[in-house]
Amino acid sequence: MITTNYLIIGSGVAGLTFAIKIADRFPDKKVTIVTKANADESNTKYAQGGIAIVLDKDEDSYQKHIEDTLICGDGLCDEAVVKMVVTEGPERLNELIEWGAKFDKNAEGNFDLGKEGGHSENRVVHHKDQTGHEIERAILMQVNQKENITVLDHHFAIDLITKDNYCLGAYVLNQKTNEITAYQSEITLLATGGIGHLYGHTTNPVIATGDGIAMAFRANATIKEMEFIQFHPTALYDTSTGSKFLISEAVRGFGAYLRTKNGYRFMQDYDNRNELASRDIVSQSIDLELKKSGDDCVYLDCTHLDLDAFTKHFPMIYEHCKSVGIDISKDWIPVVPAQHYLCGGIVVDRNGKTSIENLFACGECSRTGLHGANRLASNSLLEALVYSDKIYNYLSSTPLTNKKQNTVISDRTLKDLPEINLDYLNAMKAKLQLLMRQNAGIVRYDSDLPAAKKQLLHWQNEMEEIGRTHRINAAFYELLNMMAIAYLIVQQSIERKENRGGFVKFKSAE
């Protein structure tokens, strides 16, 4: 068993910013970050757009940002949380700048604020089209300078350790040695990101398998609003499964048009904001157009835009399109919706506390009440920054009451059993991803969901039997977690009776 003061599971913006602050505040305490891939591999890294923050008080206001968030969330946001997150944005941005993060400025030396779907004003602070990558770079540099922070990469947290509704830490699998160690901690923070790989077609990296939510679910934490899954309208279309290249919403904010194969600008038929409607509406509109036409994709037309300005704003998108044979000055970009973000998750209060004592959650794995039924573009990095600060402030000023700290925890040993067949796991994962795309995608049907639930329970029983008779590994636990997440999404989709935001359900497909 290894003891630490703060155990952070995940290495995106949520986990790392908390680690930096708590390590500075308590230099004598140990901070341990567990991440299943490299330290810089997280959903944060792939965030292209930016951070929605009110800086131009002449054109913009906190109230406008609050109203845009509430409209996008379709009546299910917690208004007090929205106000708190929006008004604390500028302060959190200043911290990132102090830590070395750089953001684009215009000729006058002011921040070059972008505009995205659902926003009434330009307020998105960005670093070209690689904002997440820039933030991750800056905060990892800070983390590496702290002597009391230990980063354990290629370590996979498999289960929380709990007793009488207290979290005592987690069991962690070292993927290099294949040993499981108990990490006992005064405080455990889940900052494990999203669930995208569950759908296969996703803008998330392959590490996004819902591990933190699944662990919290097994520990009986409250999980809510898993049915609200945001699909990004414009992922680059190709015929493969797996992570998709994202064409940032900011491209539509820059003036790109969505067209059918025949050139028709269809968004004018669905919303008076046209291409700048919120993500749920644009994704559902594309889905309906594709069902009507039978086409595989729609197109993003940038050919009328200033090419020099485009390549300056979106160098990564321009180069990637070029690398696959798309010249944006004359070719339309083929796009389809892909899973992008989970709006629900582990329920937390305004201090990031879960329903389990001494367990906190932050970032995409948490359900704060900010997003409601649909997340407003570029509010996710903002949420992670604000809530990691809230957790830090709470833990800086609140005495710990871990009544179970003397509990003896034993390490788990991997039994000498046959290895699990990886071909079996890969085949099962592909079947699960197809099930979710077909039954719990952009549009769902009452007639499909109970059958999907029955299939998931059957697969879970099959997996549990394999876990008893074979030597477990990280791939097995990832798939087990994905099945737990799938069950939560399907069950909570069955329970939700009215359509809101990103959730659309009909009685049957006929």
C-alpha positions, 0 to 999 in steps of 0.5 A: 500500500502507498499513502498520499495526501491527494490522489488525482485520477486524470491529467487534463486541465481539471486535475492538473490545475488543482494539483498545481494549486494544492501543491503550492498551498501545502508544500509538505503534502504529497500530491499523486497524479495517476494517468493511464496514458502519457501525462499530456494525453487527455481530452483537454489536449484536443480542445480546439475552440477555446475558453468562453470568457467575458472580457469585452465589457462594452459589447458583451456582459456576464448577463449575456453569457449567462443567458446564452448558457441557459438558452443552450441548456434548455431549462435544465441548468442550475442558474446559480452555478451558471452565474458563478462559473461565468463571473469567475472566468476572467480570474481563472484566465489570468492564472493560466496566463501567469502559468505561461499559457499564450492566447491570440491577440489582434493588431491592437494587442487585445485578445482576438475573441472568437464566436461559436454556435449559441454565443450572442457575442465574440467571447472565445479566448483561443490559441489558434485552433489548438487551445487545449494543447497550449493549456496542457503544455503550460500547466504540465510545465508547472506540474513538473516544477513541483517537488511534491507532485508525483505523476504516474503515467501508464497507471490505470485506476481500476476501482475506488476504495470505499468503506461506509460511504467514505473514499479511502483512495483507489486500486491502481494497476501499473500497466508496465509491471501488471501489479495492482497497488492500493493508493490510500489518500486523504482526498481523491479527485476524479478528473477522468474526462469523457466517454467518447470511445464508447461510440467509436465515432468521436472527437475524443481520444481513445482514452475517453472510456468513462473510467471515473464515472464507472468507478464512482457508479460501482461505489454507489455515487450519485450519477445523473443526466447521462442521457445528455450527450453532445454530438459535435456537428462537424467532425471530418467524415471518413469511413473508418471507426475511431477518433475523428478529426474535429472541424472546430465550431469556430470555423462556422463562427468565421463564416463557413456554410453548411451545405448538402451534396447539391449545394443547398444551405439547409440550416436556414430551414431549421433555425434563424441563427443558421450555421450558428445555432447551438450544437444540438440543433445543428447536429439534429438538423444534419442527422435529419438531412442525411436520413432524408437524402441517404447521403453519408455526409454534408459539407462545410463550405469555406471557399468564399472565406479569406484564405490567408485569414483562415490559415492564420486562425486555423492552421491545424485544420487547414494542414490536416485537410490538405494532408487528406487531399482537401484544398479548402480554397476550392473544395468543400469539407465533408463532415458528420456529427460525432460524439463530443461531450457528456453533459451529465456525470457524477453529481457534485455540489458547488465545492466539487463534492460528490455524494461519497465523503472525501471524493471529489470530481471535476471536469467532464466526468462531473455533473455540476449543473452548468450545462443542463441539457446541452453544453454551450460551446467553449464552456467546458474548459471554463467549468474545469478551471472554476471547479478545480479552484472551488475544490482547492479553496474548499480543501484549503479552508476545511479540516478533513474528517476522515473517520476511516483513515486507520482502516487497513487496506490490502493490495489486490493480487492478480491471480495466476489465471489464463490471459484474456483473449484481446481479439475477444475484447476488441470484437466485444468493444466493436459490438458495444460501439455499434449498439450505442451508435444505433440505439443511443445516438443523436436521435433515440427510440423508445422501441430500441432502448429496452432491447439495448438494455437487455443486451448490455446486461447480458454482455455485463454478465459475460464479462463478469464471468470472464473476469472471474476465470481470467487474469484481468488487464487494463483493456478488460477494465476499460471495456467493463467501464464502457459497459457500465457507462452504456447501461447508465446512458440507456437506462437514463434515456428510458427514464427521461420522458421529455425531449430537452436540448441534446436529448431527442427520443421518439416512440419508434423508428417507423 
